[in-house]
Amino acid sequence: MSFSDLLKMSLSSLWRRKLRTVLTVLGVVVGTASIMVMISLGLGLSKSNMEQIEQYGGLTTITVYPNENGGGMNYGGGGMAMTAESGSSGSAGNEPIRINDTMMETLATIDHVELASPVLSTSAIAKYGKWEAYLNIQGMSKEALQKMNLELTEGSELPLSDSELKFLYGNTVITDFYDAKTNQYYWDTGQLADIDYMKDPLFIIFDTDAYWNSKNGGTDEKGAPVAAPKKYLIPACGVMAGTENDYTENSNSVLCDVEALKMQLKKIYKGKAIPGQPTTKAGKPYKEIYYDSAYIRVDDMKNVKAVQQEIKNLGLQANSNAEWMEQVQQSSRSIQATLGGIGAVSLFVAAIGIANTMMMSIYERTKEIGVMKVLGCDMAAIRNMFLAEAGFIGLIGGVVGIVLSYMISAIINFVLRDSYYSNVSYIPPYLTLLALIFAVVIGMVAGLFPALRAMRLSPLAAIRNE
């Protein structure tokens, strides 16, 4: 019996018993759709979490913070040990370990670090007409600003000048502006401030303490009224892409070149303590400016842990999204296993239905099987005929189940479109292929025992059977 004859006989047998075939196929459809939708939910949640991580710094970045508790630190790589007493900040063993230019040079020399940028943060008040806002200003190196691949909707120049301070506004900064007359924010009124960063002159007040003291009648150490601080016109060099509802790592920040920001702060405070900067026990500022954190980019995700440990050996604190990703992946695997198991139960029930259908088919076709054997039909051909029927049931049910699962997935994503960063149900191409193969294999495995039974029937007993 040729392979084409085998397929024709199998399809013909299924066609003669349409209702039973449809009901059996329906079980496979439900099972395949269930397992695909369940697994797609786990994959969708995992994908959504990964995209969220990418939006907040990616998987190859490390954020380094000073260690205010102090402690020894170990410079790895060269085998040279250095305690905090000889550290870059010149601190004693239990003094805070801070991030300065010397420490940044050390961080940049760690193996697999392709970018090390200081991050200097400060706050300021922006004023335009009746609109006011607190700005979260972050200064970073020119190289970091270039390599962050920031997409702009306005402006074409990144803040790369270390002589003139320019601001790059995040797309959600506009929501921080409030009406100074009514003290109402965008979230109260739904109205965004009518401000064009590139054209409108925004006045920036860096000395916020002096600003509020001057407004509220505060006095200085000598009892004299606090003078209003100077306002600065800081030009904008661009606005990040996105709406007021699109949140990313830098969407609510104002970025600038760190060297230009340092020059501006030194000019404003002129030897006085800069807000947020450490001071001596006598309350005097240090000569150098310490950074709030450091932005580290590693060449490959697999090296993040090693670099992070090297940074911790320096006595600093280091956080990375890779740690969060591991927790997310473990949680996603548990969810996928649970949901996949629930879907597999439906497919197992469908397999029982296939086995039952094939056994009934054998009982009804006993005489036909006997005739085939008497005519010299090969035993393997009889077995393969019934396996092919079971495989066709799995194939048809698998195809229809896959189509149904895509429809269900689309409905789920439409209903939950506003609740997640991406589709909550995600069906990758490999899952479609695996589901189809799995449905066919389950069908053939379920039909294996009935096929073996048909192969072992006695020809004479089968022919005499009525």
Secondary structure per residue as TSV (DSSP state, phi and psi in degrees):
chain	resnum	aa	ss	phi	psi
A	1	M	-	360.0	122.6
A	2	S	-	-73.0	166.1
A	3	F	H	-65.0	-38.5
A	4	S	H	-66.3	-38.5
A	5	D	H	-63.6	-37.9
A	6	L	H	-62.5	-43.2
A	7	L	H	-67.1	-40.9
A	8	K	H	-63.4	-43.5
A	9	M	H	-65.3	-39.0
A	10	S	H	-65.7	-46.1
A	11	L	H	-66.0	-37.4
A	12	S	H	-63.8	-41.2
A	13	S	H	-64.4	-40.8
A	14	L	H	-67.3	-37.5
A	15	W	H	-66.8	-34.0
A	16	R	H	-68.0	-22.6
A	17	R	T	-120.2	63.5
A	18	K	H	-59.8	-50.3
A	19	L	H	-61.6	-46.6
A	20	R	H	-63.7	-40.7
A	21	T	H	-62.9	-44.1
A	22	V	H	-62.4	-44.1
A	23	L	H	-64.8	-39.8
A	24	T	H	-67.9	-43.6
A	25	V	H	-61.1	-36.7
A	26	L	H	-60.0	-38.1
A	27	G	H	-62.5	-40.3
A	28	V	H	-67.8	-38.2
A	29	V	H	-59.3	-49.5
A	30	V	H	-62.2	-43.7
A	31	G	H	-63.7	-45.3
A	32	T	H	-65.4	-45.2
A	33	A	H	-63.4	-39.3
A	34	S	H	-62.7	-50.0
A	35	I	H	-67.4	-35.3
A	36	M	H	-69.0	-44.6
A	37	V	H	-65.9	-41.2
A	38	M	H	-62.9	-46.5
A	39	I	H	-67.0	-37.4
A	40	S	H	-63.7	-31.8
A	41	L	H	-66.1	-42.8
A	42	G	H	-64.4	-42.6
A	43	L	H	-66.3	-37.5
A	44	G	H	-65.7	-42.9
A	45	L	H	-63.5	-41.1
A	46	S	H	-64.1	-43.9
A	47	K	H	-64.7	-39.9
A	48	S	H	-63.1	-41.7
A	49	N	H	-65.6	-39.3
A	50	M	H	-65.1	-41.3
A	51	E	H	-66.0	-36.2
A	52	Q	H	-64.3	-40.7
A	53	I	H	-62.8	-41.9
A	54	E	H	-61.7	-37.4
A	55	Q	H	-68.4	-25.0
A	56	Y	T	-109.2	44.6
A	57	G	T	116.5	-15.5
A	58	G	-	82.0	-177.7
A	59	L	S	-101.1	-1.8
A	60	T	S	-115.5	14.9
A	61	T	E	-109.6	148.2
A	62	I	E	-129.2	133.7
A	63	T	E	-103.2	124.1
A	64	V	E	-107.9	134.0
A	65	Y	E	-121.2	151.4
A	66	P	-	-66.1	155.5
A	67	N	B	-104.0	99.7
A	68	E	T	-71.8	-14.4
A	69	N	T	-88.2	-9.9
A	70	G	-	73.3	-164.5
A	71	G	-	124.6	167.4
A	72	G	-	-70.7	155.2
A	73	M	E	-137.8	152.9
A	74	N	E	-124.0	113.2
A	75	Y	-	-80.6	107.5
A	76	G	-	-81.7	174.8
A	77	G	S	94.8	-55.1
A	78	G	S	-99.8	-0.3
A	79	G	-	78.6	7.0
A	80	M	-	-91.5	123.8
A	81	A	E	-93.6	142.0
A	82	M	E	-142.2	124.7
A	83	T	-	-87.1	174.3
A	84	A	G	-65.8	-19.7
A	85	E	G	-64.6	-31.3
A	86	S	G	-107.3	15.1
A	87	G	S	-69.9	174.3
A	88	S	T	-66.7	-24.4
A	89	S	T	-87.7	-3.5
A	90	G	-	66.9	27.6
A	91	S	-	-92.2	160.7
A	92	A	-	-76.8	175.4
A	93	G	T	-57.6	-33.3
A	94	N	T	-109.5	16.1
A	95	E	S	-82.3	156.1
A	96	P	-	-57.9	141.7
A	97	I	B	-102.1	111.3
A	98	R	-	-108.4	171.9
A	99	I	B	-106.7	113.8
A	100	N	-	-125.9	-170.5
A	101	D	H	-63.4	-37.2
A	102	T	H	-64.3	-42.6
A	103	M	H	-64.9	-36.9
A	104	M	H	-63.2	-38.1
A	105	E	H	-63.8	-38.0
A	106	T	H	-65.4	-43.7
A	107	L	H	-62.9	-36.1
A	108	A	H	-69.4	-21.5
A	109	T	T	-89.7	-3.3
A	110	I	S	-66.7	138.2
A	111	D	T	-57.0	139.2
A	112	H	T	76.3	2.5
A	113	V	E	-86.4	116.6
A	114	E	E	-99.1	-14.0
A	115	L	E	-153.5	129.7
A	116	A	E	-133.6	115.1
A	117	S	E	-125.3	134.5
A	118	P	E	-71.9	154.2
A	119	V	E	-126.8	116.2
A	120	L	E	-112.2	119.2
A	121	S	E	-109.0	144.0
A	122	T	E	-153.5	162.5
A	123	S	E	-115.3	155.0
A	124	A	E	-152.8	163.8
A	125	I	E	-106.5	130.3
A	126	A	E	-106.0	136.0
A	127	K	E	-130.2	134.7
A	128	Y	E	-149.8	107.6
A	129	G	T	61.0	-126.2
A	130	K	T	-84.6	-5.0
A	131	W	E	-93.4	136.6
A	132	E	E	-135.6	155.6
A	133	A	E	-160.4	148.5
A	134	Y	E	-87.2	127.9
A	135	L	E	-104.6	136.8
A	136	N	E	-97.8	100.7
A	137	I	E	-96.3	131.7
A	138	Q	E	-127.6	120.0
A	139	G	E	-94.9	132.2
A	140	M	E	-133.8	168.8
A	141	S	-	-70.7	157.4
A	142	K	H	-61.2	-39.7
A	143	E	H	-62.8	-41.8
A	144	A	H	-64.8	-43.1
A	145	L	H	-63.1	-34.2
A	146	Q	H	-71.1	-41.3
A	147	K	H	-85.9	-5.4
A	148	M	T	-77.9	-6.9
A	149	N	T	51.8	50.6
A	150	L	-	-74.7	129.1
A	151	E	-	-90.6	129.9
A	152	L	E	-112.5	144.4
A	153	T	E	-100.4	-26.7
A	154	E	E	-130.4	144.6
A	155	G	-	79.9	160.0
A	156	S	S	-135.8	4.6
A	157	E	-	-117.1	122.9
A	158	L	-	-76.6	155.0
A	159	P	S	-72.1	82.8
A	160	L	-	-104.5	-3.9
A	161	S	-	-86.7	129.7
A	162	D	S	-94.3	8.8
A	163	S	S	-109.6	-38.8
A	164	E	S	-111.6	127.0
A	165	L	-	-79.0	125.5
A	166	K	-	-131.6	147.8
A	167	F	E	-107.9	139.1
A	168	L	E	-112.2	111.4
A	169	Y	E	-86.4	135.1
A	170	G	-	-71.2	156.6
A	171	N	T	-69.7	-20.6
A	172	T	T	-101.1	1.5
A	173	V	G	-60.9	-32.0
A	174	I	G	-59.4	-26.7
A	175	T	G	-76.0	-11.0
A	176	D	G	-83.3	-12.5
A	177	F	-	-77.1	136.5
A	178	Y	E	-128.4	159.4
A	179	D	E	-78.1	112.5
A	180	A	T	-64.4	-19.9
A	181	K	T	-81.1	-34.4
A	182	T	T	-112.2	-9.4
A	183	N	T	58.1	30.9
A	184	Q	E	-103.4	134.8
A	185	Y	E	-95.9	174.7
A	186	Y	H	-56.6	-37.4
A	187	W	H	-71.6	-15.3
A	188	D	H	-88.2	-38.0
A	189	T	H	-110.3	-20.4
A	190	G	S	77.5	8.1
A	191	Q	-	-108.1	122.9
A	192	L	-	-79.7	149.5
A	193	A	-	-62.7	136.1
A	194	D	-	-83.1	78.2
A	195	I	-	-131.5	132.6
A	196	D	-	-110.3	104.0
A	197	Y	T	-55.2	-36.5
A	198	M	T	-76.9	-21.1
A	199	K	T	-117.0	-36.9
A	200	D	S	-80.9	136.4
A	201	P	-	-78.3	105.8
A	202	L	-	-89.9	128.6
A	203	F	E	-89.9	129.1
A	204	I	E	-111.5	127.6
A	205	I	E	-112.9	112.6
A	206	F	S	-84.2	-38.8
A	207	D	-	-84.4	81.0
A	208	T	H	-68.7	-33.6
A	209	D	H	-61.4	-46.6
A	210	A	H	-64.0	-35.2
A	211	Y	H	-62.0	-49.3
A	212	W	H	-73.0	-35.3
A	213	N	H	-63.6	-40.0
A	214	S	H	-67.3	-33.8
A	215	K	H	-75.3	-32.8
A	216	N	T	-100.1	12.0
A	217	G	T	77.3	29.2
A	218	G	-	-72.9	160.3
A	219	T	B	-124.0	157.9
A	220	D	-	-89.0	-168.8
A	221	E	T	-63.4	-26.1
A	222	K	T	-92.1	0.5
A	223	G	S	88.9	1.3
A	224	A	-	-82.6	150.3
A	225	P	B	-60.4	140.5
A	226	V	-	-72.4	127.5
A	227	A	-	-77.1	147.9
A	228	A	-	-64.2	135.8
A	229	P	-	-71.8	160.5
A	230	K	-	-72.0	143.5
A	231	K	-	-101.0	142.9
A	232	Y	E	-120.7	139.3
A	233	L	E	-93.1	104.1
A	234	I	-	-102.1	116.4
A	235	P	-	-68.8	152.4
A	236	A	E	-95.8	141.9
A	237	C	E	-109.8	-5.5
A	238	G	E	169.9	168.9
A	239	V	E	-131.4	133.4
A	240	M	E	-69.1	150.2
A	241	A	S	-70.1	149.7
A	242	G	S	125.1	160.6
A	243	T	-	-91.1	180.0
A	244	E	T	-69.8	-9.1
A	245	N	T	-107.4	3.7
A	246	D	-	-97.0	114.3
A	247	Y	-	-106.7	129.0
A	248	T	-	-135.2	-174.5
A	249	E	T	-58.6	-38.3
A	250	N	T	-114.9	12.2
A	251	S	T	-63.8	-28.2
A	252	N	T	-105.0	17.4
A	253	S	-	-115.8	161.2
A	254	V	E	-112.6	115.8
A	255	L	E	-96.2	150.4
A	256	C	E	-158.6	172.6
A	257	D	E	-75.1	130.8
A	258	V	H	-65.4	-35.9
A	259	E	H	-67.5	-41.0
A	260	A	H	-65.7	-37.1
A	261	L	H	-66.7	-40.9
A	262	K	H	-61.8	-44.0
A	263	M	H	-61.2	-40.3
A	264	Q	H	-65.6	-44.2
A	265	L	H	-66.1	-41.1
A	266	K	H	-64.2	-36.0
A	267	K	H	-68.3	-39.6
A	268	I	H	-70.5	-46.1
A	269	Y	H	-93.2	-18.2
A	270	K	T	43.8	64.1
A	271	G	T	88.7	-13.2
A	272	K	S	-81.4	164.2
A	273	A	-	-67.8	126.1
A	274	I	-	-78.5	131.2
A	275	P	T	-53.8	131.9
A	276	G	T	91.7	-13.0
A	277	Q	S	-92.0	144.9
A	278	P	-	-69.1	156.3
A	279	T	B	-129.8	165.5
A	280	T	-	-73.3	174.6
A	281	K	T	-62.1	-24.9
A	282	A	T	-85.7	0.8
A	283	G	S	84.6	10.0
A	284	K	-	-88.4	146.1
A	285	P	B	-75.4	152.9
A	286	Y	-	-75.3	160.4
A	287	K	S	-69.5	-34.9
A	288	E	S	-100.1	159.6
A	289	I	-	-96.6	130.8
A	290	Y	-	-95.5	145.8
A	291	Y	B	-91.9	150.5
A	292	D	S	-72.6	-32.2
A	293	S	E	-163.9	-179.3
A	294	A	E	-135.6	141.7
A	295	Y	E	-104.1	116.2
A	296	I	E	-115.8	131.0
A	297	R	E	-116.7	129.6
A	298	V	E	-98.9	151.8
A	299	D	S	-69.4	-27.2
A	300	D	-	-149.4	145.8
A	301	M	G	-60.1	-32.6
A	302	K	G	-69.0	-15.8
A	303	N	G	-98.1	-0.4
A	304	V	H	-62.1	-45.6
A	305	K	H	-61.5	-43.6
A	306	A	H	-63.9	-44.0
A	307	V	H	-65.3	-40.2
A	308	Q	H	-61.2	-39.2
A	309	Q	H	-68.4	-38.1
A	310	E	H	-60.3	-40.3
A	311	I	H	-66.8	-40.0
A	312	K	H	-65.5	-32.6
A	313	N	H	-64.1	-21.9
A	314	L	T	-78.4	-5.4
A	315	G	T	93.7	3.6
A	316	L	-	-94.5	168.5
A	317	Q	E	-98.9	140.1
A	318	A	E	-139.6	128.3
A	319	N	E	-122.9	145.0
A	320	S	E	-141.3	155.6
A	321	N	H	-71.1	-16.6
A	322	A	H	-61.6	-36.0
A	323	E	H	-65.3	-44.7
A	324	W	H	-63.4	-39.5
A	325	M	H	-62.0	-40.6
A	326	E	H	-60.7	-43.4
A	327	Q	H	-64.2	-41.0
A	328	V	H	-64.3	-42.7
A	329	Q	H	-64.8	-41.7
A	330	Q	H	-61.8	-44.0
A	331	S	H	-64.0	-41.2
A	332	S	H	-65.1	-40.4
A	333	R	H	-63.2	-39.4
A	334	S	H	-65.0	-42.6
A	335	I	H	-64.5	-44.4
A	336	Q	H	-63.1	-41.0
A	337	A	H	-64.2	-42.1
A	338	T	H	-65.3	-50.0
A	339	L	H	-65.8	-40.0
A	340	G	H	-63.0	-37.6
A	341	G	H	-64.4	-39.5
A	342	I	H	-62.8	-43.6
A	343	G	H	-67.1	-34.1
A	344	A	H	-65.0	-29.6
A	345	V	H	-60.2	-42.5
A	346	S	H	-63.2	-39.8
A	347	L	H	-70.7	-32.0
A	348	F	H	-65.6	-41.0
A	349	V	H	-62.9	-39.5
A	350	A	H	-63.7	-37.0
A	351	A	H	-63.2	-38.5
A	352	I	H	-63.3	-39.1
A	353	G	H	-63.3	-40.1
A	354	I	H	-63.8	-45.1
A	355	A	H	-60.5	-41.9
A	356	N	H	-64.1	-42.7
A	357	T	H	-63.0	-42.3
A	358	M	H	-68.7	-37.2
A	359	M	H	-65.0	-42.5
A	360	M	H	-62.8	-38.3
A	361	S	H	-63.4	-37.8
A	362	I	H	-67.1	-43.3
A	363	Y	H	-62.5	-37.2
A	364	E	H	-75.5	-23.9
A	365	R	T	-113.9	23.6
A	366	T	H	-57.6	-45.5
A	367	K	H	-64.0	-40.4
A	368	E	H	-59.9	-41.8
A	369	I	H	-64.2	-41.1
A	370	G	H	-62.3	-42.1
A	371	V	H	-62.3	-42.3
A	372	M	H	-61.5	-38.9
A	373	K	H	-69.8	-40.7
A	374	V	H	-64.3	-34.8
A	375	L	T	-76.7	0.5
A	376	G	T	92.6	16.3
A	377	C	-	-64.8	137.2
A	378	D	-	-64.6	140.5
A	379	M	H	-59.0	-41.0
A	380	A	H	-63.8	-33.2
A	381	A	H	-66.9	-39.6
A	382	I	H	-63.6	-44.5
A	383	R	H	-60.9	-44.9
A	384	N	H	-66.0	-30.7
A	385	M	H	-63.5	-45.3
A	386	F	H	-72.4	-34.1
A	387	L	H	-64.9	-37.8
A	388	A	H	-64.2	-39.9
A	389	E	H	-61.5	-46.3
A	390	A	H	-63.4	-39.3
A	391	G	H	-64.6	-38.3
A	392	F	H	-64.5	-39.9
A	393	I	H	-60.3	-44.7
A	394	G	H	-64.3	-39.9
A	395	L	H	-65.5	-49.5
A	396	I	H	-63.5	-45.2
A	397	G	H	-63.8	-36.7
A	398	G	H	-65.6	-44.1
A	399	V	H	-63.8	-47.9
A	400	V	H	-65.2	-38.8
A	401	G	H	-63.6	-37.2
A	402	I	H	-65.8	-44.1
A	403	V	H	-60.6	-43.7
A	404	L	H	-63.7	-39.2
A	405	S	H	-65.9	-36.5
A	406	Y	H	-64.5	-38.1
A	407	M	H	-66.9	-44.7
A	408	I	H	-63.7	-41.1
A	409	S	H	-61.2	-41.7
A	410	A	H	-64.1	-39.0
A	411	I	H	-66.5	-43.3
A	412	I	H	-61.0	-45.4
A	413	N	H	-65.6	-33.8
A	414	F	H	-69.1	-42.8
A	415	V	H	-67.5	-38.3
A	416	L	T	-103.8	24.3
A	417	R	T	-64.1	-25.2
A	418	D	T	-97.2	0.6
A	419	S	T	-100.2	-16.4
A	420	Y	S	-134.7	161.2
A	421	Y	S	-66.0	-33.0
A	422	S	S	-141.7	-172.3
A	423	N	-	-60.4	131.6
A	424	V	S	-76.5	-23.1
A	425	S	S	-114.2	118.1
A	426	Y	-	-126.6	120.6
A	427	I	-	-113.1	100.5
A	428	P	-	-73.9	158.9
A	429	P	H	-57.1	-37.9
A	430	Y	H	-65.5	-30.1
A	431	L	H	-68.4	-37.5
A	432	T	H	-61.6	-46.9
A	433	L	H	-64.7	-44.6
A	434	L	H	-63.5	-39.0
A	435	A	H	-64.1	-40.7
A	436	L	H	-65.3	-46.5
A	437	I	H	-62.8	-41.6
A	438	F	H	-63.1	-41.7
A	439	A	H	-63.5	-42.0
A	440	V	H	-66.4	-44.6
A	441	V	H	-62.8	-43.8
A	442	I	H	-60.2	-42.0
A	443	G	H	-61.3	-44.4
A	444	M	H	-70.1	-37.5
A	445	V	H	-66.1	-40.5
A	446	A	H	-65.5	-31.1
A	447	G	T	-90.3	-0.9
A	448	L	H	-65.0	-49.0
A	449	F	H	-62.6	-47.0
A	450	P	H	-58.9	-37.4
A	451	A	H	-65.5	-41.6
A	452	L	H	-65.1	-37.1
A	453	R	H	-64.0	-42.4
A	454	A	H	-63.3	-38.1
A	455	M	H	-66.6	-29.8
A	456	R	H	-92.6	-1.5
A	457	L	S	-62.2	140.3
A	458	S	-	-72.4	129.1
A	459	P	H	-57.9	-45.7
A	460	L	H	-67.3	-41.8
A	461	A	H	-64.3	-36.3
A	462	A	H	-68.5	-39.7
A	463	I	H	-68.5	-39.2
A	464	R	H	-71.5	-17.3
A	465	N	-	-67.3	131.8
A	466	E	-	-96.6	360.0
